[in-house]
Amino acid sequence: MALPGPVAAQAEPGIRAENPHGYGWWLGDVLVQRIRVGLPEGVAIDPASLPKPRAVDYWLDLREVTSREIPDGIELTLRWQNFYSALEPQAREVPSAPIRLTDGTEAHLPGFRFVTSPIRPLAAPSTPDQLLPDPVYHLIDPNPNRIGLAASGLAALVSFLALAWHQAWGPFRRRADRPFTRAARLIARLPGADATGRRRQLHRAFDAAFGRVLIGADLPQFLRARPEFQPVAERLGAFFAQSDAAFFGRAQDLSDGDVAPLARDLARIERGRR
C-alpha cells in the first residue's frame, strides 16, 4: 500500500493541506499539519468554530491550533500527538474537522492517515539450533576451603582469647590480690620447725597489703588505711614486737606462737568472712 508523502492536495475548494509524511511515527511523536484556507474578500473564519486542543481519541490528542494570515487567506497549523502503542505497523486515521466562515458557509479541514511503528523489535522464531551446548563443568573439591575456614576460625579464636587476656575480660579478669590468704596457705604447708619461714611469709603479706615494707612503727598508718584489720590490732602489735625482738634483738626464741592462727584470721578478714 503506497501512502502519500508531504503533499499539498486540494482537499476542498479553497482549502489546501500539507500533511505529515505517512509512515514511521512512534508512540509520543508530534505530527504537524498545515492547512491553507483561501478566503474571499471580507470573509474570515469564525474563531469559535476552530478545533479546540483536546483528546480526540484514546490514542490521539490535538495539542495546539495556531493561525496566521497569508495572502488571500489564512494558514492554520495543527499539532497532533500520537499515543498509540503499536504491536505491528498499523495505519491510523486522523478525522477531519468542520469550520464555519463569517458568511455562514461551512467547510471541512481535511484529515490524514499515517502508519505507526511498533516499539518492540520483530520477534524472530527460535529453533533448537540456536541453543548453545552446556559448558564443561568440573567438580570443585570443598576440602581446601573447609580447612582454610577451620584455620581462619581457630586463628580468630586465638586472637580473641589473646585480646581478652590482654584486656582482662571475663575469666581473664584478675582477682583481687589477697596476700594474707596466700600467706596462710603457704604457712600451713611449711614444716612446724620452720618458725622463721612462717614469720617471713606473714611479713611479706603485710608488705604486699601495705604497698611497701611495713615495720612496727608504721602499724598505725596501716590500720588507718585498712580499718577492717582493726579488730586484731593488739595481736598485730604483739606480732611485730615479737618479730623485732626475734630479728633485731637478742631473743633466741623464734617460736611462731600466734603466727599460723593470726594468718588464718587475717585471711578470713581479707575475704570478708569475719
matplotlib code that plots the C-alpha trace (Angstrom):
import matplotlib.pyplot as plt

x = [0.0, 1.5, 0.8, 1.2, 4.2, 4.2, 2.0, -0.2, -3.5, -6.8, -8.9, -11.9, -12.5, -10.3, -8.5, -5.0, -3.4, 0.2, 0.1, 2.8, 4.6, 2.6, 4.9, 7.5, 5.6, 6.3, 4.5, 4.6, 5.6, 4.0, 2.6, 2.3, -0.4, -0.6, -3.8, -4.1, -7.7, -8.4, -10.9, -12.9, -12.6, -14.3, -14.8, -13.0, -13.1, -15.3, -12.7, -15.3, -15.6, -11.9, -10.9, -10.0, -7.0, -8.4, -8.2, -9.7, -9.4, -7.7, -4.7, -4.7, -4.5, -4.9, -2.2, -2.2, -4.0, -2.4, -3.2, -1.5, -2.7, -1.3, -2.1, -5.7, -6.5, -5.2, -2.8, -3.8, -1.2, -2.5, -0.2, -1.3, 0.3, 0.2, -0.3, -0.9, 1.4, 1.6, 2.5, 2.9, 2.9, -0.7, -2.4, -4.3, -6.9, -6.9, -10.5, -11.5, -12.9, -15.7, -15.3, -17.6, -17.0, -18.4, -20.6, -22.4, -20.9, -19.2, -16.0, -14.0, -10.4, -9.2, -7.9, -5.0, -3.6, -0.3, 1.4, 2.5, 5.7, 6.0, 8.4, 9.4, 11.6, 10.3, 10.1, 12.3, 11.3, 13.6, 14.8, 16.7, 19.8, 20.0, 20.6, 24.2, 25.6, 26.1, 29.6, 32.0, 32.0, 34.4, 33.7, 35.2, 36.8, 35.5, 38.1, 40.7, 38.1, 36.9, 40.5, 41.0, 37.8, 38.7, 42.2, 40.7, 38.2, 41.0, 43.2, 40.2, 39.5, 43.2, 43.3, 40.1, 41.4, 44.7, 42.8, 40.6, 43.6, 45.3, 42.2, 41.4, 37.9, 35.6, 37.5, 40.8, 39.7, 42.3, 41.1, 41.7, 45.1, 44.8, 48.2, 47.1, 45.1, 48.1, 50.4, 48.0, 48.2, 52.0, 52.3, 50.1, 52.4, 55.7, 57.2, 56.4, 60.0, 60.4, 59.3, 61.4, 59.9, 56.4, 57.1, 58.7, 55.7, 53.4, 55.7, 55.7, 51.9, 51.9, 54.4, 52.1, 49.0, 50.7, 52.4, 55.9, 57.8, 55.7, 57.6, 56.1, 56.3, 54.1, 51.4, 49.0, 49.3, 48.5, 45.4, 44.1, 44.5, 42.9, 40.4, 39.0, 42.0, 41.4, 39.8, 43.1, 45.2, 46.6, 47.6, 49.3, 51.2, 52.3, 53.4, 55.5, 57.0, 58.0, 59.4, 61.5, 62.8, 63.5, 65.1, 66.8, 67.1, 68.9, 66.0, 67.0, 63.4, 61.9, 58.8, 56.0, 53.5, 50.3, 51.6, 49.5, 46.2, 46.9, 47.5, 44.2, 42.2, 43.8, 42.8, 39.2, 39.0, 40.6, 37.9, 35.1, 34.2, 34.9]
y = [0.0, 3.3, 6.2, 9.9, 11.9, 15.5, 16.9, 19.9, 18.4, 20.1, 18.8, 21.1, 24.1, 26.9, 24.5, 23.1, 20.7, 19.9, 16.7, 14.9, 12.1, 8.9, 6.4, 5.9, 7.5, 6.3, 6.5, 10.1, 11.7, 15.1, 15.3, 18.8, 19.5, 22.9, 23.9, 27.0, 28.3, 30.7, 33.3, 35.8, 39.5, 40.4, 36.8, 35.2, 32.1, 32.2, 31.6, 29.8, 27.1, 26.2, 22.9, 23.1, 21.4, 18.2, 14.4, 13.4, 9.7, 7.4, 7.4, 10.9, 14.4, 17.7, 19.7, 23.1, 25.1, 28.3, 30.6, 33.3, 35.5, 34.8, 36.5, 35.6, 33.7, 32.2, 29.3, 27.0, 24.9, 21.8, 19.8, 16.3, 13.8, 10.1, 7.8, 4.6, 1.8, -0.4, -4.0, -4.0, -1.3, -0.1, 2.8, 5.3, 7.9, 11.5, 12.8, 15.9, 18.9, 21.3, 25.1, 27.9, 31.1, 34.5, 34.5, 31.5, 28.8, 25.7, 23.9, 20.9, 20.8, 17.6, 14.7, 12.4, 8.9, 7.8, 4.5, 3.8, 1.8, -0.7, -0.1, -3.7, -5.4, -8.1, -11.5, -14.0, -17.6, -19.6, -23.1, -25.8, -25.0, -21.6, -23.3, -23.4, -26.6, -26.8, -25.7, -28.3, -28.3, -29.5, -30.7, -28.5, -30.1, -28.3, -29.7, -27.0, -24.4, -26.2, -26.5, -22.8, -21.9, -24.0, -22.5, -19.0, -19.7, -21.1, -18.1, -15.8, -17.6, -17.5, -13.8, -13.1, -15.1, -13.2, -9.9, -11.0, -11.9, -8.6, -6.6, -8.8, -9.6, -12.3, -15.2, -13.4, -10.6, -10.5, -11.3, -9.0, -9.5, -11.5, -11.6, -12.9, -15.7, -16.7, -16.4, -18.5, -21.3, -21.2, -21.1, -24.2, -26.1, -25.2, -27.6, -27.0, -26.4, -23.5, -20.7, -18.1, -19.0, -18.6, -15.2, -14.1, -15.3, -13.3, -10.2, -10.4, -10.5, -7.3, -5.7, -6.6, -5.3, -2.0, -1.4, -1.2, -2.7, -2.5, -2.2, -1.9, 1.9, 2.1, -0.2, 2.7, 4.0, 0.6, 0.2, 3.6, 2.6, -0.9, -0.4, -3.9, -5.2, -3.0, -5.9, -7.7, -4.6, -5.9, -9.2, -7.3, -5.2, -8.2, -10.0, -7.0, -6.7, -10.4, -10.1, -7.0, -8.9, -12.1, -10.5, -7.4, -8.1, -10.7, -13.0, -16.5, -18.0, -17.8, -19.7, -18.8, -18.6, -17.0, -16.8, -19.5, -18.6, -14.9, -15.6, -17.6, -14.8, -12.1, -14.3, -14.5, -10.7, -10.2, -12.4, -10.6, -13.7, -12.1]
z = [0.0, -1.0, 1.3, 0.3, 1.4, 2.3, -0.4, -0.8, -2.2, -3.0, -0.1, -0.6, -2.7, -1.3, 1.1, 0.6, 3.2, 3.8, 5.8, 7.8, 6.0, 6.2, 7.9, 10.7, 13.6, 17.1, 20.4, 21.7, 18.4, 17.4, 13.9, 12.4, 9.8, 7.9, 6.1, 3.9, 3.6, 0.7, 1.7, -0.4, 0.3, 3.5, 4.7, 7.7, 9.7, 12.8, 15.6, 17.7, 15.0, 15.0, 16.6, 20.3, 21.8, 23.3, 23.4, 20.1, 20.8, 23.4, 21.1, 19.7, 21.2, 19.4, 21.3, 19.6, 16.9, 15.7, 12.8, 10.7, 7.9, 4.4, 1.0, 0.0, 3.2, 6.4, 7.4, 10.2, 12.0, 13.9, 16.2, 16.8, 19.3, 18.8, 21.8, 20.0, 21.2, 18.1, 18.3, 14.5, 11.8, 11.5, 9.7, 11.8, 10.6, 11.9, 11.4, 9.5, 11.4, 10.3, 10.4, 9.8, 7.8, 8.7, 5.6, 7.0, 4.8, 6.2, 5.2, 6.4, 7.5, 6.0, 8.0, 7.1, 7.6, 9.0, 9.9, 13.4, 14.1, 16.8, 19.7, 20.2, 17.6, 15.3, 17.0, 15.3, 15.6, 17.8, 16.9, 18.8, 16.7, 18.4, 21.8, 23.0, 24.5, 28.2, 29.2, 30.5, 34.3, 36.9, 40.4, 43.0, 46.0, 49.1, 51.5, 51.0, 51.6, 54.7, 56.0, 55.3, 57.1, 60.1, 60.3, 60.0, 62.7, 65.0, 64.3, 65.1, 68.4, 69.5, 68.6, 70.6, 73.6, 73.4, 73.3, 76.2, 78.3, 77.4, 78.3, 81.3, 80.0, 81.5, 83.0, 82.5, 84.8, 87.6, 91.0, 93.9, 95.4, 98.7, 100.2, 103.6, 102.1, 100.1, 103.1, 105.2, 102.7, 102.4, 106.2, 106.5, 104.2, 105.9, 108.4, 112.0, 112.9, 110.4, 112.6, 110.8, 107.5, 108.8, 110.2, 106.9, 104.9, 107.0, 106.9, 103.1, 103.2, 105.3, 102.8, 99.9, 101.6, 102.7, 99.3, 100.8, 103.7, 106.9, 110.2, 113.6, 113.7, 110.6, 112.0, 113.0, 109.4, 108.0, 110.3, 109.2, 105.5, 106.2, 109.0, 108.5, 110.4, 113.4, 115.5, 115.6, 116.2, 119.6, 118.0, 115.2, 117.6, 119.6, 116.3, 115.2, 118.7, 118.7, 115.2, 116.2, 119.2, 117.2, 114.2, 115.6, 119.3, 121.4, 121.7, 120.7, 120.8, 117.2, 118.1, 115.7, 118.6, 117.2, 113.6, 112.0, 113.7, 113.1, 109.4, 109.2, 110.9, 108.6, 105.6, 106.8, 107.3, 103.9, 102.3, 104.2, 106.3, 109.6]

ax = plt.figure().add_subplot(projection="3d")
ax.plot(x, y, z, "-o")
ax.set_aspect("equal")
plt.show()
